[in-house]
Amino acid sequence: MRAAVLSLGLPHATSSYQSVTVSVGVAATLPSVAQRPGDLVEAADAALYAAKHRGRNAVVEHGFVQLVDEAGMALAS
C-alpha cells in the first residue's frame, strides 16, 4: 500500500518527498485469553506512531509473540 500510493505521484507541496506518502502501523498476534481485543488496536496504534516518528513513507510492525519451533528456534513469519 505504501509503495502503491507513492507510485501515484500525487503532488504534495509541503512534503519533503513532494508527493503524497503513507505511514502505516501494523500489529499481529495469536488469539490468547491473556489479551484483550483492545490490546491489538493499541499495538497497531503504537506502531503507527513509531512509523510517523521515523518520518514520512514508513511501515512499522508490532508483534506480540515470537513464533518458535520445538527446538526453540525462531521461525520466519
C-alpha positions in Angstrom: 0.0 0.0 0.0 2.8 2.4 0.9 4.6 1.9 -2.4 1.4 2.0 -4.4 0.5 5.4 -3.0 4.0 6.7 -3.6 4.0 5.5 -7.2 0.8 7.5 -7.9 3.0 10.6 -7.7 0.2 12.8 -6.3 1.6 16.3 -5.7 2.1 17.4 -2.1 3.9 20.8 -1.9 4.8 20.7 1.8 6.2 17.2 1.8 9.9 16.5 1.6 9.0 13.8 -0.9 7.0 16.4 -2.9 4.2 13.8 -3.3 1.6 12.1 -1.1 3.0 9.3 1.1 1.6 6.9 3.6 2.9 5.8 7.0 1.5 2.5 8.3 1.4 0.8 11.6 0.7 -3.0 11.6 0.2 -5.3 14.5 -0.4 -9.1 14.7 -0.9 -11.6 17.4 -2.2 -15.1 18.1 -5.5 -15.2 20.0 -5.0 -15.6 23.7 -7.2 -15.4 26.8 -4.5 -13.1 28.4 -5.1 -10.4 25.8 -8.0 -8.0 25.3 -9.1 -7.1 21.7 -8.1 -3.6 22.5 -4.5 -4.7 23.1 -4.2 -5.4 19.3 -5.6 -2.0 18.5 -3.2 -0.3 21.0 -0.3 -2.2 19.4 -1.3 -1.1 15.9 -1.6 2.5 17.2 1.8 2.4 18.8 3.3 1.0 15.5 1.7 3.8 13.6 3.1 6.5 15.9 6.5 4.8 15.6 6.2 4.9 11.8 5.3 8.6 11.9 8.3 9.2 14.2 10.6 7.7 11.7 9.4 10.2 9.1 7.2 10.0 6.1 6.7 7.0 3.9 7.4 4.3 6.6 5.9 1.0 7.7 6.4 -0.3 11.3 5.2 -3.7 12.6 4.5 -4.7 16.2 4.2 -8.4 17.1 3.1 -9.8 20.5 4.6 -13.2 20.1 7.7 -14.7 18.5 7.0 -17.9 16.8 9.4 -20.7 17.7 9.7 -24.4 16.7 10.1 -27.3 19.1 13.8 -26.7 19.4 13.3 -23.1 20.4 14.5 -21.7 17.0 12.8 -18.6 15.8 10.5 -19.1 12.8 10.3 -16.7 9.9 6.9 -15.0 9.6 
